[in-house]
């Protein structure tokens, strides 16, 4: 059985990796979001 077939047939592996991909995507989104907000913020003089 190939890895791709096992990934698609086993719901535990599928939902685990799907959840992990969502969490990593959110982490990357917020890291970029705050990086942009911090870089564009007005610095007090």
C-alpha positions as CSV (number, residue, x, y, z in Angstrom):
1,X,0.0,0.0,0.0
2,X,1.4,3.3,-1.0
3,X,1.7,6.2,1.5
4,X,-0.9,8.3,-0.4
5,X,-3.5,5.5,-0.4
6,X,-2.9,4.9,3.3
7,X,-3.3,8.7,3.9
8,X,-6.6,8.9,2.1
9,X,-8.1,5.7,3.6
10,X,-7.2,6.1,7.3
11,X,-9.3,8.9,8.8
12,X,-7.0,9.3,11.8
13,X,-4.0,10.1,9.6
14,X,-6.1,12.3,7.3
15,X,-7.6,14.4,10.1
16,X,-4.4,14.6,12.0
17,X,-2.4,16.0,9.1
18,X,-5.3,18.2,8.0
19,X,-5.5,19.7,11.5
20,X,-1.8,20.1,11.6
21,X,-1.8,21.9,8.3
22,X,-4.5,24.3,9.5
23,X,-2.7,25.1,12.7
24,X,0.6,25.7,10.9
25,X,-1.2,27.8,8.3
26,X,-2.7,30.0,11.1
27,X,0.7,30.3,12.8
28,X,2.2,31.5,9.5
29,X,-0.6,33.9,8.9
30,X,-0.4,35.6,12.3
31,X,3.4,35.7,12.2
32,X,3.3,37.6,8.9
33,X,0.3,39.7,10.0
34,X,2.1,40.9,13.2
35,X,5.4,41.3,11.3
36,X,3.6,43.7,8.9
37,X,1.8,45.5,11.7
38,X,5.0,46.0,13.7
39,X,7.0,47.2,10.7
40,X,4.3,49.7,9.7
41,X,3.7,51.0,13.3
42,X,4.5,54.6,14.1
43,X,7.5,54.8,16.3
44,X,7.4,57.4,19.1
45,X,10.0,60.1,18.9
